[in-house]
């Protein structure tokens, strides 16, 4: 966990003066992934062993959720690179922590 926090803090500093949307999106994904992987490993413990039909359902639900977050929040948030970072961090966090939690909770 300390390495994740350190990496996020180091990456957060340039986010306020680098207005490049590519950096903001990359940082957002990294932030969401870093937080998500900690939550998943500590509290969720996701297993990938299941039947083929359940894997297909997982993929469909996962992609639908990712698209909903990525594209659904775009018109709701201001057009600014910091909000791009927020949106992409939510995408990363959903893919790494929220979706596995949903799958485990509903036994998919």
VOMAR-958151 format. One record per atom (N, C-alpha, C, CB): chain; x, y, z; atom name. Coordinates in nm, 2 decimals. Atoms other than C-alpha are relative to their C-alpha. Last residue first. Glycine has a CB too. Example, Ala and Ser with C-alpha at 12.3 -4.5 7.8 and 13.67 -1.06 7.14 Angstrom:
BEGIN
@unit = A x = -0.09 y = -0.11 z = 0.00 site = N
@unit = A x = 1.37 y = -0.11 z = 0.71 site = CA
@unit = A x = -0.08 y = 0.11 z = 0.08 site = C
@unit = A x = 0.04 y = 0.05 z = -0.14 site = CB
@unit = A x = 0.09 y = -0.12 z = 0.00 site = N
@unit = A x = 1.23 y = -0.45 z = 0.78 site = CA
@unit = A x = 0.09 y = 0.12 z = 0.00 site = C
@unit = A x = -0.10 y = 0.00 z = 0.12 site = CB
END
This chain:
BEGIN
@unit = A x = 0.00 y = 0.01 z = 0.15 site = N
@unit = A x = -2.16 y = -1.48 z = -1.17 site = CA
@unit = A x = 0.12 y = -0.07 z = -0.05 site = C
@unit = A x = -0.01 y = 0.14 z = -0.06 site = CB
@unit = A x = -0.04 y = 0.13 z = 0.04 site = N
@unit = A x = -2.21 y = -1.54 z = -0.80 site = CA
@unit = A x = -0.01 y = -0.02 z = -0.15 site = C
@unit = A x = -0.08 y = -0.11 z = 0.08 site = CB
@unit = A x = 0.11 y = 0.07 z = 0.06 site = N
@unit = A x = -2.41 y = -1.22 z = -0.73 site = CA
@unit = A x = 0.04 y = -0.13 z = -0.06 site = C
@unit = A x = -0.05 y = 0.09 z = -0.11 site = CB
@unit = A x = 0.13 y = -0.02 z = -0.08 site = N
@unit = A x = -2.17 y = -1.08 z = -0.47 site = CA
@unit = A x = -0.12 y = -0.07 z = -0.06 site = C
@unit = A x = -0.03 y = 0.15 z = 0.01 site = CB
@unit = A x = 0.00 y = 0.09 z = -0.12 site = N
@unit = A x = -1.86 y = -1.22 z = -0.64 site = CA
@unit = A x = -0.13 y = 0.00 z = 0.08 site = C
@unit = A x = 0.12 y = 0.04 z = 0.09 site = CB
@unit = A x = -0.01 y = 0.14 z = 0.04 site = N
@unit = A x = -1.94 y = -1.07 z = -0.98 site = CA
@unit = A x = 0.00 y = -0.10 z = 0.12 site = C
@unit = A x = 0.12 y = -0.03 z = -0.08 site = CB
@unit = A x = 0.13 y = 0.04 z = 0.05 site = N
@unit = A x = -2.04 y = -0.74 z = -0.83 site = CA
@unit = A x = -0.01 y = -0.15 z = -0.04 site = C
@unit = A x = -0.04 y = 0.09 z = -0.12 site = CB
@unit = A x = 0.09 y = 0.00 z = -0.12 site = N
@unit = A x = -1.72 y = -0.72 z = -0.62 site = CA
@unit = A x = -0.14 y = -0.04 z = -0.05 site = C
@unit = A x = 0.00 y = 0.13 z = 0.07 site = CB
@unit = A x = -0.02 y = 0.13 z = -0.07 site = N
@unit = A x = -1.51 y = -0.82 z = -0.93 site = CA
@unit = A x = -0.09 y = -0.01 z = 0.13 site = C
@unit = A x = 0.14 y = -0.01 z = 0.05 site = CB
@unit = A x = 0.05 y = 0.11 z = 0.08 site = N
@unit = A x = -1.68 y = -0.53 z = -1.12 site = CA
@unit = A x = 0.03 y = -0.14 z = 0.07 site = C
@unit = A x = 0.06 y = 0.00 z = -0.14 site = CB
@unit = A x = 0.14 y = 0.00 z = -0.01 site = N
@unit = A x = -1.62 y = -0.28 z = -0.84 site = CA
@unit = A x = -0.06 y = -0.12 z = -0.08 site = C
@unit = A x = -0.06 y = 0.13 z = -0.06 site = CB
@unit = A x = 0.06 y = 0.03 z = -0.13 site = N
@unit = A x = -1.25 y = -0.35 z = -0.78 site = CA
@unit = A x = -0.15 y = -0.02 z = 0.00 site = C
@unit = A x = 0.03 y = 0.11 z = 0.09 site = CB
@unit = A x = -0.08 y = 0.08 z = -0.09 site = N
@unit = A x = -1.04 y = -0.37 z = -1.10 site = CA
@unit = A x = -0.07 y = -0.04 z = 0.13 site = C
@unit = A x = 0.13 y = 0.08 z = 0.03 site = CB
@unit = A x = -0.05 y = 0.12 z = 0.06 site = N
@unit = A x = -1.27 y = -0.26 z = -1.37 site = CA
@unit = A x = 0.08 y = -0.09 z = 0.09 site = C
@unit = A x = 0.09 y = 0.04 z = -0.12 site = CB
@unit = A x = 0.11 y = 0.09 z = 0.03 site = N
@unit = A x = -1.46 y = -0.01 z = -1.16 site = CA
@unit = A x = 0.05 y = -0.13 z = -0.06 site = C
@unit = A x = -0.10 y = 0.07 z = -0.11 site = CB
@unit = A x = 0.04 y = 0.06 z = -0.13 site = N
@unit = A x = -1.14 y = 0.14 z = -1.02 site = CA
@unit = A x = -0.12 y = -0.09 z = -0.02 site = C
@unit = A x = -0.04 y = 0.12 z = 0.09 site = CB
@unit = A x = -0.10 y = 0.10 z = -0.05 site = N
@unit = A x = -0.99 y = 0.18 z = -1.37 site = CA
@unit = A x = -0.05 y = -0.06 z = 0.13 site = C
@unit = A x = 0.13 y = 0.07 z = 0.02 site = CB
@unit = A x = 0.00 y = 0.11 z = 0.10 site = N
@unit = A x = -1.31 y = 0.35 z = -1.51 site = CA
@unit = A x = 0.10 y = -0.11 z = 0.05 site = C
@unit = A x = 0.04 y = 0.05 z = -0.14 site = CB
@unit = A x = 0.12 y = 0.08 z = -0.03 site = N
@unit = A x = -1.34 y = 0.57 z = -1.20 site = CA
@unit = A x = -0.01 y = -0.12 z = -0.09 site = C
@unit = A x = -0.12 y = 0.09 z = -0.02 site = CB
@unit = A x = -0.03 y = 0.07 z = -0.13 site = N
@unit = A x = -0.98 y = 0.68 z = -1.24 site = CA
@unit = A x = -0.12 y = -0.09 z = 0.04 site = C
@unit = A x = 0.04 y = 0.09 z = 0.11 site = CB
@unit = A x = -0.08 y = 0.12 z = 0.03 site = N
@unit = A x = -1.06 y = 0.75 z = -1.61 site = CA
@unit = A x = 0.04 y = -0.07 z = 0.13 site = C
@unit = A x = 0.13 y = 0.04 z = -0.07 site = CB
@unit = A x = 0.08 y = 0.09 z = 0.08 site = N
@unit = A x = -1.34 y = 0.99 z = -1.51 site = CA
@unit = A x = 0.08 y = -0.13 z = -0.03 site = C
@unit = A x = -0.05 y = 0.06 z = -0.13 site = CB
@unit = A x = 0.10 y = 0.06 z = -0.09 site = N
@unit = A x = -1.13 y = 1.16 z = -1.24 site = CA
@unit = A x = -0.08 y = -0.11 z = -0.07 site = C
@unit = A x = -0.10 y = 0.11 z = 0.05 site = CB
@unit = A x = -0.07 y = 0.09 z = -0.10 site = N
@unit = A x = -0.84 y = 1.21 z = -1.47 site = CA
@unit = A x = -0.09 y = -0.07 z = 0.09 site = C
@unit = A x = 0.11 y = 0.08 z = 0.08 site = CB
@unit = A x = -0.03 y = 0.12 z = 0.07 site = N
@unit = A x = -1.07 y = 1.35 z = -1.74 site = CA
@unit = A x = 0.07 y = -0.10 z = 0.09 site = C
@unit = A x = 0.09 y = 0.04 z = -0.12 site = CB
@unit = A x = 0.12 y = 0.08 z = 0.01 site = N
@unit = A x = -1.21 y = 1.58 z = -1.48 site = CA
@unit = A x = 0.02 y = -0.13 z = -0.09 site = C
@unit = A x = -0.12 y = 0.08 z = -0.04 site = CB
@unit = A x = 0.02 y = 0.06 z = -0.13 site = N
@unit = A x = -0.87 y = 1.71 z = -1.41 site = CA
@unit = A x = -0.12 y = -0.09 z = 0.01 site = C
@unit = A x = 0.00 y = 0.11 z = 0.11 site = CB
@unit = A x = -0.09 y = 0.12 z = -0.01 site = N
@unit = A x = -0.81 y = 1.76 z = -1.79 site = CA
@unit = A x = -0.01 y = -0.06 z = 0.14 site = C
@unit = A x = 0.14 y = 0.04 z = -0.03 site = CB
@unit = A x = -0.13 y = -0.04 z = -0.06 site = N
@unit = A x = -1.11 y = 1.99 z = -1.82 site = CA
@unit = A x = 0.08 y = -0.12 z = 0.03 site = C
@unit = A x = -0.03 y = 0.08 z = 0.14 site = CB
@unit = A x = -0.10 y = 0.04 z = 0.10 site = N
@unit = A x = -1.44 y = 1.97 z = -2.02 site = CA
@unit = A x = 0.14 y = 0.05 z = 0.05 site = C
@unit = A x = -0.03 y = 0.05 z = -0.14 site = CB
@unit = A x = -0.05 y = -0.11 z = 0.08 site = N
@unit = A x = -1.68 y = 1.99 z = -1.72 site = CA
@unit = A x = 0.12 y = -0.05 z = -0.09 site = C
@unit = A x = 0.06 y = 0.11 z = 0.09 site = CB
@unit = A x = -0.12 y = -0.07 z = -0.06 site = N
@unit = A x = -1.84 y = 1.67 z = -1.61 site = CA
@unit = A x = 0.05 y = 0.11 z = -0.09 site = C
@unit = A x = 0.11 y = -0.10 z = 0.03 site = CB
@unit = A x = 0.04 y = -0.05 z = -0.13 site = N
@unit = A x = -2.19 y = 1.55 z = -1.71 site = CA
@unit = A x = 0.11 y = 0.08 z = 0.07 site = C
@unit = A x = -0.05 y = -0.11 z = 0.09 site = CB
@unit = A x = 0.08 y = -0.12 z = 0.01 site = N
@unit = A x = -2.12 y = 1.51 z = -2.08 site = CA
@unit = A x = -0.04 y = 0.07 z = 0.13 site = C
@unit = A x = -0.13 y = -0.03 z = -0.08 site = CB
@unit = A x = -0.06 y = -0.11 z = 0.09 site = N
@unit = A x = -1.83 y = 1.28 z = -2.02 site = CA
@unit = A x = -0.09 y = 0.12 z = -0.01 site = C
@unit = A x = 0.03 y = -0.06 z = -0.13 site = CB
@unit = A x = -0.04 y = -0.12 z = -0.08 site = N
@unit = A x = -1.99 y = 1.09 z = -1.73 site = CA
@unit = A x = 0.06 y = 0.11 z = -0.08 site = C
@unit = A x = 0.10 y = -0.05 z = 0.10 site = CB
@unit = A x = 0.12 y = -0.06 z = -0.07 site = N
@unit = A x = -2.19 y = 0.86 z = -1.95 site = CA
@unit = A x = 0.04 y = 0.12 z = 0.08 site = C
@unit = A x = -0.06 y = -0.11 z = 0.08 site = CB
@unit = A x = 0.07 y = -0.09 z = 0.09 site = N
@unit = A x = -1.90 y = 0.79 z = -2.19 site = CA
@unit = A x = -0.12 y = 0.07 z = 0.07 site = C
@unit = A x = -0.05 y = -0.08 z = -0.12 site = CB
@unit = A x = -0.09 y = -0.08 z = 0.09 site = N
@unit = A x = -1.64 y = 0.65 z = -1.95 site = CA
@unit = A x = -0.08 y = 0.10 z = -0.08 site = C
@unit = A x = 0.08 y = -0.09 z = -0.09 site = CB
@unit = A x = -0.08 y = -0.09 z = -0.08 site = N
@unit = A x = -1.88 y = 0.53 z = -1.67 site = CA
@unit = A x = 0.08 y = 0.10 z = -0.10 site = C
@unit = A x = 0.09 y = -0.07 z = 0.09 site = CB
@unit = A x = 0.09 y = -0.09 z = -0.06 site = N
@unit = A x = -2.14 y = 0.38 z = -1.91 site = CA
@unit = A x = 0.08 y = 0.10 z = 0.09 site = C
@unit = A x = -0.09 y = -0.08 z = 0.10 site = CB
@unit = A x = 0.05 y = -0.10 z = 0.10 site = N
@unit = A x = -1.87 y = 0.23 z = -2.13 site = CA
@unit = A x = -0.09 y = 0.10 z = 0.07 site = C
@unit = A x = -0.07 y = -0.07 z = -0.12 site = CB
@unit = A x = -0.11 y = -0.08 z = 0.03 site = N
@unit = A x = -1.70 y = 0.06 z = -1.83 site = CA
@unit = A x = -0.04 y = 0.11 z = -0.10 site = C
@unit = A x = 0.11 y = -0.08 z = -0.07 site = CB
@unit = A x = -0.03 y = -0.09 z = -0.11 site = N
@unit = A x = -2.03 y = -0.07 z = -1.70 site = CA
@unit = A x = 0.11 y = 0.10 z = -0.03 site = C
@unit = A x = 0.04 y = -0.08 z = 0.12 site = CB
@unit = A x = 0.11 y = -0.10 z = 0.00 site = N
@unit = A x = -2.13 y = -0.21 z = -2.04 site = CA
@unit = A x = 0.02 y = 0.10 z = 0.11 site = C
@unit = A x = -0.13 y = -0.08 z = 0.03 site = CB
@unit = A x = -0.01 y = -0.10 z = 0.11 site = N
@unit = A x = -1.79 y = -0.37 z = -2.08 site = CA
@unit = A x = -0.11 y = 0.11 z = 0.01 site = C
@unit = A x = 0.01 y = -0.07 z = -0.13 site = CB
@unit = A x = -0.12 y = -0.08 z = -0.02 site = N
@unit = A x = -1.81 y = -0.54 z = -1.74 site = CA
@unit = A x = 0.02 y = 0.11 z = -0.10 site = C
@unit = A x = 0.12 y = -0.08 z = 0.01 site = CB
@unit = A x = 0.03 y = -0.09 z = -0.11 site = N
@unit = A x = -2.16 y = -0.66 z = -1.79 site = CA
@unit = A x = 0.11 y = 0.09 z = 0.03 site = C
@unit = A x = -0.04 y = -0.08 z = 0.13 site = CB
@unit = A x = 0.10 y = -0.09 z = 0.05 site = N
@unit = A x = -2.08 y = -0.81 z = -2.13 site = CA
@unit = A x = -0.03 y = 0.10 z = 0.11 site = C
@unit = A x = -0.13 y = -0.08 z = -0.03 site = CB
@unit = A x = -0.06 y = -0.09 z = 0.10 site = N
@unit = A x = -1.75 y = -0.96 z = -2.01 site = CA
@unit = A x = -0.10 y = 0.10 z = -0.04 site = C
@unit = A x = 0.05 y = -0.08 z = -0.12 site = CB
@unit = A x = -0.09 y = -0.09 z = -0.06 site = N
@unit = A x = -1.91 y = -1.11 z = -1.70 site = CA
@unit = A x = 0.06 y = 0.10 z = -0.09 site = C
@unit = A x = 0.12 y = -0.08 z = 0.07 site = CB
@unit = A x = 0.09 y = -0.10 z = -0.07 site = N
@unit = A x = -2.19 y = -1.26 z = -1.90 site = CA
@unit = A x = 0.08 y = 0.10 z = 0.07 site = C
@unit = A x = -0.09 y = -0.08 z = 0.10 site = CB
@unit = A x = 0.05 y = -0.09 z = 0.10 site = N
@unit = A x = -1.93 y = -1.42 z = -2.13 site = CA
@unit = A x = -0.09 y = 0.10 z = 0.06 site = C
@unit = A x = -0.08 y = -0.08 z = -0.11 site = CB
@unit = A x = -0.11 y = -0.09 z = 0.04 site = N
@unit = A x = -1.74 y = -1.56 z = -1.83 site = CA
@unit = A x = -0.05 y = 0.10 z = -0.11 site = C
@unit = A x = 0.12 y = -0.08 z = -0.06 site = CB
@unit = A x = -0.02 y = -0.10 z = -0.10 site = N
@unit = A x = -2.06 y = -1.70 z = -1.69 site = CA
@unit = A x = 0.11 y = 0.10 z = -0.03 site = C
@unit = A x = 0.03 y = -0.06 z = 0.14 site = CB
@unit = A x = 0.12 y = -0.09 z = 0.01 site = N
@unit = A x = -2.13 y = -1.88 z = -2.02 site = CA
@unit = A x = 0.01 y = 0.11 z = 0.11 site = C
@unit = A x = -0.13 y = -0.08 z = 0.02 site = CB
@unit = A x = -0.01 y = -0.09 z = 0.11 site = N
@unit = A x = -1.78 y = -2.02 z = -2.02 site = CA
@unit = A x = -0.11 y = 0.10 z = -0.01 site = C
@unit = A x = 0.01 y = -0.08 z = -0.13 site = CB
@unit = A x = 0.04 y = 0.06 z = 0.13 site = N
@unit = A x = -1.80 y = -2.17 z = -1.67 site = CA
@unit = A x = 0.01 y = 0.10 z = -0.11 site = C
@unit = A x = -0.15 y = -0.05 z = 0.00 site = CB
@unit = A x = 0.14 y = 0.01 z = 0.02 site = N
@unit = A x = -1.61 y = -2.04 z = -1.38 site = CA
@unit = A x = -0.03 y = -0.06 z = -0.13 site = C
@unit = A x = -0.07 y = 0.14 z = 0.02 site = CB
@unit = A x = 0.04 y = 0.14 z = 0.05 site = N
@unit = A x = -1.26 y = -2.00 z = -1.24 site = CA
@unit = A x = -0.15 y = 0.00 z = 0.00 site = C
@unit = A x = 0.06 y = -0.10 z = 0.10 site = CB
@unit = A x = 0.04 y = -0.01 z = 0.14 site = N
@unit = A x = -1.17 y = -1.62 z = -1.23 site = CA
@unit = A x = -0.05 y = -0.14 z = -0.05 site = C
@unit = A x = 0.11 y = 0.04 z = -0.09 site = CB
@unit = A x = -0.05 y = 0.12 z = 0.07 site = N
@unit = A x = -1.15 y = -1.58 z = -0.85 site = CA
@unit = A x = -0.06 y = 0.00 z = -0.14 site = C
@unit = A x = -0.05 y = -0.13 z = 0.08 site = CB
@unit = A x = 0.07 y = 0.05 z = 0.12 site = N
@unit = A x = -1.18 y = -1.24 z = -0.68 site = CA
@unit = A x = 0.06 y = -0.12 z = -0.06 site = C
@unit = A x = 0.00 y = 0.11 z = -0.11 site = CB
@unit = A x = -0.05 y = 0.13 z = 0.03 site = N
@unit = A x = -1.04 y = -1.19 z = -0.33 site = CA
@unit = A x = -0.07 y = -0.07 z = -0.12 site = C
@unit = A x = -0.01 y = -0.09 z = 0.12 site = CB
@unit = A x = 0.09 y = 0.07 z = 0.09 site = N
@unit = A x = -1.27 y = -0.90 z = -0.23 site = CA
@unit = A x = 0.05 y = -0.14 z = -0.03 site = C
@unit = A x = -0.01 y = 0.08 z = -0.13 site = CB
@unit = A x = 0.14 y = 0.02 z = -0.04 site = N
@unit = A x = -1.13 y = -0.72 z = 0.07 site = CA
@unit = A x = -0.08 y = -0.10 z = -0.09 site = C
@unit = A x = -0.07 y = 0.13 z = 0.02 site = CB
@unit = A x = 0.02 y = 0.00 z = -0.14 site = N
@unit = A x = -0.75 y = -0.69 z = 0.06 site = CA
@unit = A x = -0.14 y = -0.05 z = 0.04 site = C
@unit = A x = 0.02 y = 0.14 z = 0.05 site = CB
@unit = A x = -0.09 y = 0.10 z = -0.07 site = N
@unit = A x = -0.66 y = -0.80 z = -0.29 site = CA
@unit = A x = -0.03 y = -0.01 z = 0.15 site = C
@unit = A x = 0.15 y = 0.04 z = -0.02 site = CB
@unit = A x = 0.03 y = 0.14 z = 0.05 site = N
@unit = A x = -0.96 y = -0.62 z = -0.45 site = CA
@unit = A x = 0.08 y = -0.10 z = 0.07 site = C
@unit = A x = 0.03 y = -0.01 z = -0.15 site = CB
@unit = A x = 0.13 y = 0.04 z = -0.05 site = N
@unit = A x = -0.92 y = -0.30 z = -0.24 site = CA
@unit = A x = -0.03 y = -0.15 z = -0.04 site = C
@unit = A x = -0.11 y = 0.09 z = -0.05 site = CB
@unit = A x = -0.01 y = 0.01 z = -0.15 site = N
@unit = A x = -0.55 y = -0.27 z = -0.31 site = CA
@unit = A x = -0.13 y = -0.05 z = 0.06 site = C
@unit = A x = 0.04 y = 0.13 z = 0.06 site = CB
@unit = A x = -0.07 y = 0.12 z = -0.03 site = N
@unit = A x = -0.60 y = -0.35 z = -0.68 site = CA
@unit = A x = 0.02 y = -0.02 z = 0.15 site = C
@unit = A x = 0.14 y = 0.00 z = -0.07 site = CB
@unit = A x = 0.08 y = 0.12 z = 0.02 site = N
@unit = A x = -0.87 y = -0.09 z = -0.70 site = CA
@unit = A x = 0.07 y = -0.12 z = 0.03 site = C
@unit = A x = -0.04 y = 0.00 z = -0.14 site = CB
@unit = A x = 0.09 y = 0.01 z = -0.11 site = N
@unit = A x = -0.66 y = 0.19 z = -0.55 site = CA
@unit = A x = -0.09 y = -0.13 z = -0.01 site = C
@unit = A x = -0.10 y = 0.12 z = 0.01 site = CB
@unit = A x = -0.08 y = 0.02 z = -0.13 site = N
@unit = A x = -0.37 y = 0.13 z = -0.78 site = CA
@unit = A x = -0.10 y = -0.01 z = 0.12 site = C
@unit = A x = 0.08 y = 0.12 z = 0.02 site = CB
@unit = A x = -0.06 y = 0.13 z = 0.00 site = N
@unit = A x = -0.59 y = 0.07 z = -1.09 site = CA
@unit = A x = 0.06 y = -0.02 z = 0.14 site = C
@unit = A x = 0.10 y = -0.02 z = -0.11 site = CB
@unit = A x = 0.11 y = 0.10 z = -0.02 site = N
@unit = A x = -0.80 y = 0.38 z = -1.03 site = CA
@unit = A x = 0.05 y = -0.14 z = 0.02 site = C
@unit = A x = -0.10 y = 0.01 z = -0.12 site = CB
@unit = A x = 0.06 y = -0.02 z = -0.13 site = N
@unit = A x = -0.49 y = 0.59 z = -0.98 site = CA
@unit = A x = -0.11 y = -0.10 z = 0.03 site = C
@unit = A x = -0.05 y = 0.15 z = 0.01 site = CB
@unit = A x = -0.10 y = 0.04 z = -0.10 site = N
@unit = A x = -0.31 y = 0.44 z = -1.28 site = CA
@unit = A x = -0.06 y = 0.01 z = 0.14 site = C
@unit = A x = 0.13 y = 0.07 z = -0.02 site = CB
@unit = A x = 0.00 y = 0.15 z = 0.00 site = N
@unit = A x = -0.62 y = 0.49 z = -1.50 site = CA
@unit = A x = 0.09 y = -0.06 z = 0.10 site = C
@unit = A x = 0.04 y = -0.05 z = -0.14 site = CB
@unit = A x = 0.12 y = 0.04 z = -0.05 site = N
@unit = A x = -0.64 y = 0.85 z = -1.39 site = CA
@unit = A x = -0.02 y = -0.15 z = 0.00 site = C
@unit = A x = -0.12 y = 0.06 z = -0.08 site = CB
@unit = A x = -0.01 y = -0.01 z = -0.15 site = N
@unit = A x = -0.27 y = 0.91 z = -1.44 site = CA
@unit = A x = -0.13 y = -0.05 z = 0.06 site = C
@unit = A x = 0.02 y = 0.14 z = 0.04 site = CB
@unit = A x = -0.09 y = 0.11 z = -0.04 site = N
@unit = A x = -0.30 y = 0.78 z = -1.80 site = CA
@unit = A x = 0.01 y = 0.00 z = 0.15 site = C
@unit = A x = 0.14 y = 0.02 z = -0.06 site = CB
@unit = A x = 0.07 y = 0.13 z = 0.01 site = N
@unit = A x = -0.61 y = 1.00 z = -1.86 site = CA
@unit = A x = 0.09 y = -0.12 z = 0.05 site = C
@unit = A x = -0.04 y = -0.03 z = -0.15 site = CB
@unit = A x = 0.12 y = 0.00 z = -0.10 site = N
@unit = A x = -0.45 y = 1.31 z = -1.72 site = CA
@unit = A x = -0.07 y = -0.13 z = -0.01 site = C
@unit = A x = -0.09 y = 0.11 z = -0.03 site = CB
@unit = A x = -0.06 y = 0.03 z = -0.13 site = N
@unit = A x = -0.12 y = 1.24 z = -1.91 site = CA
@unit = A x = -0.11 y = -0.01 z = 0.10 site = C
@unit = A x = 0.09 y = 0.12 z = 0.04 site = CB
@unit = A x = -0.05 y = 0.14 z = 0.00 site = N
@unit = A x = -0.31 y = 1.20 z = -2.24 site = CA
@unit = A x = 0.06 y = -0.03 z = 0.14 site = C
@unit = A x = 0.11 y = -0.01 z = -0.11 site = CB
@unit = A x = 0.10 y = 0.10 z = -0.03 site = N
@unit = A x = -0.52 y = 1.51 z = -2.17 site = CA
@unit = A x = 0.05 y = -0.14 z = 0.00 site = C
@unit = A x = -0.11 y = 0.01 z = -0.10 site = CB
@unit = A x = 0.02 y = 0.10 z = 0.11 site = N
@unit = A x = -0.21 y = 1.73 z = -2.16 site = CA
@unit = A x = -0.10 y = -0.10 z = 0.04 site = C
@unit = A x = 0.14 y = -0.07 z = -0.03 site = CB
@unit = A x = 0.14 y = 0.00 z = 0.04 site = N
@unit = A x = -0.27 y = 2.01 z = -1.91 site = CA
@unit = A x = -0.02 y = -0.10 z = -0.12 site = C
@unit = A x = -0.04 y = 0.14 z = -0.05 site = CB
@unit = A x = 0.00 y = 0.07 z = 0.13 site = N
@unit = A x = 0.05 y = 1.95 z = -1.72 site = CA
@unit = A x = -0.15 y = -0.01 z = -0.04 site = C
@unit = A x = 0.07 y = -0.13 z = 0.00 site = CB
@unit = A x = -0.05 y = -0.10 z = 0.10 site = N
@unit = A x = 0.04 y = 2.21 z = -1.44 site = CA
@unit = A x = 0.02 y = -0.06 z = -0.13 site = C
@unit = A x = 0.14 y = 0.05 z = 0.05 site = CB
@unit = A x = 0.05 y = -0.13 z = -0.02 site = N
@unit = A x = -0.19 y = 2.04 z = -1.18 site = CA
@unit = A x = 0.06 y = 0.10 z = -0.10 site = C
@unit = A x = 0.02 y = 0.05 z = 0.14 site = CB
@unit = A x = 0.13 y = -0.01 z = 0.05 site = N
@unit = A x = -0.13 y = 1.69 z = -1.29 site = CA
@unit = A x = -0.06 y = 0.14 z = 0.00 site = C
@unit = A x = -0.10 y = -0.10 z = 0.07 site = CB
@unit = A x = 0.00 y = -0.06 z = 0.13 site = N
@unit = A x = 0.24 y = 1.73 z = -1.23 site = CA
@unit = A x = -0.14 y = 0.02 z = -0.06 site = C
@unit = A x = 0.08 y = -0.08 z = -0.09 site = CB
@unit = A x = -0.07 y = -0.13 z = 0.00 site = N
@unit = A x = 0.19 y = 1.67 z = -0.85 site = CA
@unit = A x = 0.00 y = 0.07 z = -0.14 site = C
@unit = A x = 0.14 y = 0.00 z = 0.05 site = CB
@unit = A x = 0.10 y = -0.10 z = -0.02 site = N
@unit = A x = -0.06 y = 1.38 z = -0.88 site = CA
@unit = A x = 0.06 y = 0.14 z = -0.01 site = C
@unit = A x = -0.06 y = -0.01 z = 0.14 site = CB
@unit = A x = 0.07 y = -0.02 z = 0.12 site = N
@unit = A x = 0.20 y = 1.14 z = -1.02 site = CA
@unit = A x = -0.11 y = 0.11 z = 0.00 site = C
@unit = A x = -0.07 y = -0.12 z = -0.05 site = CB
@unit = A x = -0.09 y = -0.05 z = 0.09 site = N
@unit = A x = 0.42 y = 1.17 z = -0.72 site = CA
@unit = A x = -0.06 y = 0.03 z = -0.13 site = C
@unit = A x = 0.12 y = -0.11 z = -0.02 site = CB
@unit = A x = -0.04 y = -0.13 z = -0.04 site = N
@unit = A x = 0.13 y = 1.13 z = -0.49 site = CA
@unit = A x = 0.10 y = 0.06 z = -0.09 site = C
@unit = A x = 0.05 y = 0.00 z = 0.14 site = CB
@unit = A x = 0.11 y = -0.09 z = 0.03 site = N
@unit = A x = -0.01 y = 0.83 z = -0.68 site = CA
@unit = A x = 0.04 y = 0.15 z = 0.04 site = C
@unit = A x = -0.12 y = -0.04 z = 0.07 site = CB
@unit = A x = 0.01 y = -0.02 z = 0.15 site = N
@unit = A x = 0.33 y = 0.66 z = -0.68 site = CA
@unit = A x = -0.11 y = 0.09 z = -0.03 site = C
@unit = A x = -0.02 y = -0.14 z = -0.06 site = CB
@unit = A x = -0.12 y = -0.08 z = 0.04 site = N
@unit = A x = 0.38 y = 0.72 z = -0.30 site = CA
@unit = A x = -0.01 y = 0.02 z = -0.15 site = C
@unit = A x = 0.13 y = -0.08 z = 0.03 site = CB
@unit = A x = 0.03 y = -0.14 z = -0.05 site = N
@unit = A x = 0.02 y = 0.59 z = -0.22 site = CA
@unit = A x = 0.12 y = 0.09 z = -0.05 site = C
@unit = A x = -0.01 y = 0.01 z = 0.15 site = CB
@unit = A x = 0.11 y = -0.06 z = 0.08 site = N
@unit = A x = 0.08 y = 0.28 z = -0.43 site = CA
@unit = A x = -0.03 y = 0.14 z = 0.03 site = C
@unit = A x = -0.13 y = -0.09 z = 0.02 site = CB
@unit = A x = -0.06 y = -0.02 z = 0.13 site = N
@unit = A x = 0.42 y = 0.21 z = -0.27 site = CA
@unit = A x = -0.11 y = 0.06 z = -0.09 site = C
@unit = A x = 0.05 y = -0.13 z = -0.07 site = CB
@unit = A x = -0.08 y = -0.13 z = 0.00 site = N
@unit = A x = 0.27 y = 0.26 z = 0.08 site = CA
@unit = A x = 0.06 y = 0.03 z = -0.14 site = C
@unit = A x = 0.12 y = -0.01 z = 0.10 site = CB
@unit = A x = 0.08 y = -0.12 z = 0.00 site = N
@unit = A x = 0.00 y = 0.00 z = 0.00 site = CA
@unit = A x = 0.09 y = 0.13 z = 0.00 site = C
@unit = A x = -0.09 y = 0.00 z = 0.12 site = CB
END
